[in-house]
Every structure is written in C-alpha cells, then in structure tokens.
Amino acid sequence: MMPRDASDANDRSSGSSGGGSRWSDLERPPLNADALRRALVREGALWTRLEVVQRTGSTNTDLVALAASGKAAEGTVLVAEEQNAGRGRLDRTWSAPARSGLFFSVLLRPREVPVARWGWLPLLAGVAVATGLARAAGVDTALKWPNDLLVTVGDEERKTGGILAERAGDDGVVVGIGINVTLRENELPVPTAGSLVLAGARGTDRDPLLRAVLRSLEDQYGRWRTAEGDPVASGLQETYAAGCATLGRFVRAELPGDRSVTGEAVAIDGDGRLVLATENGMQEPVGAGDIVHLRPA
C-alpha cells in the first residue's frame, strides 16, 4: 500500500468558511488522481502506476522502500499533496503548504544504461521539468547545476524547485521532484525562494502541470535510454548546457571535506560534471558539491 495519513478523512470533511482546514483554500484544489491515471498510465507508456497521497514524510523515502520490498515496478509515480519531511541535497529540508506545489517521485530502472552514466538522471530530470513547465505554464525555468530549478521574480533569480535522485537497490533509481507552484511571498521559506505564480505563470493548475512534466520526462528518458545513456547521442548534454544558468558564471563550488573552488563555469563534461576554469589557469571538474553563483552573467 502507498503511505496515507489517518487524518485525511477529517481534513476532507470541512467547508470553506470554517476553522482552518487544509482543504479550505479554494485556490489550491486537490489533484485529480483518476484523471491523471487516465492521461498517463496506458499500455506501452513508461508510467505504470500513479498514486496520490494526502500527506507523507517524503515521497522519495516511501518509493525507495516500496522498490526495496518488490512492490513497485518501473514507472511508478508517487505524488503527495503535502510533505512534512521532504529532503533536498545535503539533507536540506523541503516544506511548503499543502497543495501549493508538486511533490512527487518516480521509479526508473535503466537496465540498458551502464551504471556509470546514471549520474545523468538528475540533469535529465531538470531538462524535462524545465521543458514541461515552459509548455504548460509559460514560464522560463533555468537550471542551476546540478539540480536546482530557477525562475525570475521581478529582476531576481530565485529557486522554485529541486531534484533528488537516490539509488533503489541494484537496478533502480528514485528521482524526486519538488516544484513551488502557488507559494505566495509571505509563505516563502527563505527570501531566495520563488514559485511559478510569483514568476508570472499563465497557468497554475497542478493537474496539467504534472501531466506536462511527466510526459516530458518520459520523452527525455526514452531517448536517453535508447542511446544507452550516451549524453551526446541522446542530445542530453547539449540540451542541458543550453538551459544551464550556471555556465558562463563565476561560481564558488563548496566541496566535500570543507574545500571550495572558485572559477568560471565553462562546460558540462561527458560525465555530467561542472567544469570550472580557475584563476590559476586550471580546469577542474566538479562532480559533487554546492554551487554558489557569485554574480549575474
């Protein structure tokens, strides 16, 4: 079974005028799970199962556990209306009001792809999300290496989403995606956060947004898998670089072991690493770390 919170029935039973129910915000209607399944789960498609739960700790944690227990096939999608223990990179927490965003995880089993190329999956997901949101919301979404989603609010670049990939056994990867959709200014966790509505999205109905993102992810993943994960043959390397806001910027890479490197981000290499041209004339590839944009391009 998918995780559920026992208080769901009580949450659903209130009206719009009463005492603070999560379901009283008429600007944030619930997702239509049946309609999403009809649109996405079909014979021959990547998506084989889609479940929407009202509340959980982390969709990634839940889906990794389901995969480990043998209860989830490739193409399983787990969506939560609310997460209270969502995780980002470096164990950062991710939280937002109920139904204010899209919080979901997908299980992929890229058996045709050498494990050495699986590191491209978070970047692939970033391309898919940016493409899907551009189509469905009319918002330009840039990619901050390795897995942040940026939008422009006023004249500021703000993070509106993130991606977290985790291994699920020997042959699987769970990719978790969080996107702030209708988060208001007074609900932002930090001033540098943003949302689609604050960026002027032409549409914030989460059902078509989720459909667009999942269809884009299916398309990107299919081409990458057909090319056996080759980032050049699949077009992934070129597409990611074209949408990457980090390239051409001076950045500081905060690396494991309390080490940092500063330089200009000049390329994404064949392993998906960010290549920095440092002040001493060296080129240093960064495979893991936190990237700080030091000044606008």
N, C-alpha and C positions, 0 to 999 in steps of 0.2 A: 504493500500500500504506500501511496505517497503521504508525506507528513501533513497533518492537519492539526489545527488548534481547536480544542474542545469548545472554546468560546465563540466559534464562528456563528452558530445559530443565533446567539444573543445579539451579536453585532449586526446581523442582517435584519433583525426584527424591529428596528427603530424607524421613526419618521424623520422628516427634515427639520422639525421645529423643536425637538426635544433636547435632552441633556448631553450633547457632546459625543454622539455615536460616531464611529469611524465612517459610517455609511451616510452621514447627513450632508456631506459635501457634494452637492449636485453637479459641480463642475468636474468631479472625478468619479465617473461611473465605473462599475466593475467591468473587467474583461468578460467577453462572451466566449467561454471555453468551447461550447458546441460549434459556434460559427468558425472559430479558429481551427478546430479539428477538421471541419468540412473543407476549409480552404487549403489546409497544409498537409494533412495526413491522407495520403492516397497511394494507390498501387504504383510502384516504381519510383516514388519520391524518397528523398533522404529521410524525411521526418516520419517516424513510425508510431509515435505516441506523444501526446501533448496533454499535460495536466496543469491545472491552475489551482494553487492552494491559497487560502486567505492569508495565512501568516506562517512563517517559519524562521529558523535562525539563519540559515544560509542555504540557498539552492545548490551551491557547489558542494557543500558538505553532504547534503542529502543525496545528491545524484552520485557522488563518488561512492557512498555507502551502498546505494542500490546496485551500482555496477559491480562492486565487490561481492555482493550477495548473489549475483547472477540474475537479478530481477529487472535489468534494464538492457535493452538492445541498442545498437547504434541508431541514432536518430531520435532518441528520447529527449523530450523538451520538458523541463520543469520550470514553471513560472510562479512567482509569489507576488501577491498584491502588496505584501509588506514583509520586510526582513528586519529582524532585530539583532542579528549578529552577522550581517554581511561583511565580507572581507575583501580588501584590495591587496595590492602588492605590499610587501614588507609588513604584513599583518596589520595594515591600517583598517579601521572600521569604516563601513559604508552604511549609512542610515538615512531614511527620508520618510516623510509622512505616507500613510497608506494610500496607494493608488496614485501617487504623484509621479511615478516613473515606471520604467520597465526593468524588472529584476528577474533574470532568468538564466538557466544553464542548459547546455546541450551536451550530449554524449556522442563523441566521434571515435571511430575505430579505423584509422587509416592504415590498414594492413598492407596496402600496396606501396606504402611510402617508407623508406628507410627511417629508422628512429632518429638518426642524426639530423633529419630535416623537419622533425616535429616542432622544433623551436619556431618555425614559421607560423604556427597556428594562431598565436595571439595577434600577430601582424595581419594575417589573413582575415581574422575576425574584425579587426579595426577597419580594414578596407571595406568589408561587407557592411558594417554598421554605417560608415560614412556614406556609402553609395545608397543604402536603403533609406537613410534619413533625408538625403538630398532629394530623392524621388518623392517620398511621402510627406515630408514636412517642409520642403523648400528651404532648408537651412544648410548652409555650407559648414561642414564639420571637418576640421583639420585633425591630423594625427600627431600626437606628441609621442616620440619614441620612448618606451616600446609599446605602451598600451593605454594611453590616455586619449580621450576624445575632447576636442576643444571647439568652442563656438565663440563668436564675437558678440559681446553685450555692450552696446554703446561703442566705445573705442577700446574696450578691454578684451583681452583674450582670457577666457575662463574655461575651466574644466566642467564638462557636463556629463561625462561618463568614463567608465573604465572597464578593463577586461582582465580576467584572471584565468589562466589555464593551469590545470592540475592533472597529474597522471592518475589514471583509474585502472590499476592492475597493469599487466604486462602489455596489453594491446589497446588500451583506451586512453582518451584524454577528455576531461570535462572542461568545457570553456564556459566561464561565467561572464555575463554582460550586465552592467548596470547603467541606465540612462536616466538622467533627470529630465522629466517631460514638462510638468506644470509647476515645478517648485517656484514659489514666489520669493521675492527679495528678502522678506522677513523670515523665511524658512531656510535660507541657505546655511549650511553648517559652518562655512568659512567664507570670507568676502571674495575669495578667488574662485568660488564655485559658480556655476551657471545652470541654465536649463534651456530647453527648447523654446518655451514660451517667452523667456526673457530675451532670447535671441531673435524674436520676431517670427516664429514658425507660423506657416499659413494653416497648419492643422495640428492639433494635439490629441486627437482621438487615438488612444493607445492601440486599439484593435488593428487599424490599417498600418500603423507604425510597426507593430510587431510582425505582421504579415510581410511587410516590405523588407524588414531586416532579415527575417528567416529565409525568405526567397533569395535575397542577395547572398546570404551565407551559403545556401545550398549551391548556388551557381559558382561562387568563388571556390568552394571546397571541391566541387566536382571537377573543375578544370585543373586544380592543383593535384588532386588525386590521380586524374587521368595522366598527368605528366610525371607521375611517381614522385611528386614533391619537388620537382625541379623548379626553382623560383624564376628562372629565365624563361624556360619553355612555357610555363603556365602564365607568364606575364605578371606574376605577383610582385616580383622585385621592382619592376618598373612602375607598376601602379601604386605600390606603397610609397616609393620615393616621390612620386608626383604629388601625393597628398600629405606628405610629412612636413609639418610646420617646423620641425627641429632642424632640418637640413638648411644650411646657409646661415645658421645662428651661431653665435658664440654661447657656449654652454659650459656648465660645470657638471661633471659626472661624479656623483658620490658613490664610491665603490665599496664592496665588502671589505672589512678589515680597516675601517676608518681611513681609507685612502681616497683622494679625489684627483681628478684630472680636468684641466681647463683647456679648451681649444675650440676651433670652429668645426661644427658637424658638417662633414663634406660628402659622406656617402653611406649607403646601406650595403654591406658586403653580402657575399653569397650565402653566408650563414645567418643573415638577418641581424648582424651586429651593426652598431652605430660606429662609424669611423671618425675619429677626431684628429684634426691637424693641430698639433700642439705648438706652443711657442718655440720649442727647441727644434722645430723642423721635422719632427717625427709624426708618423701616422699611427694612432693607437686605436685598435678595435675594442669596443666596449660591449660585452655580451650580457652583463647584468649590472644593474645599478639604478640610482635615482638621478634623473636629468633635470637640471635647473636651467631654464632659459635666462640668460644674463641680460640680453637686450633685444628689442624687436629687430626683425630682419630689415 
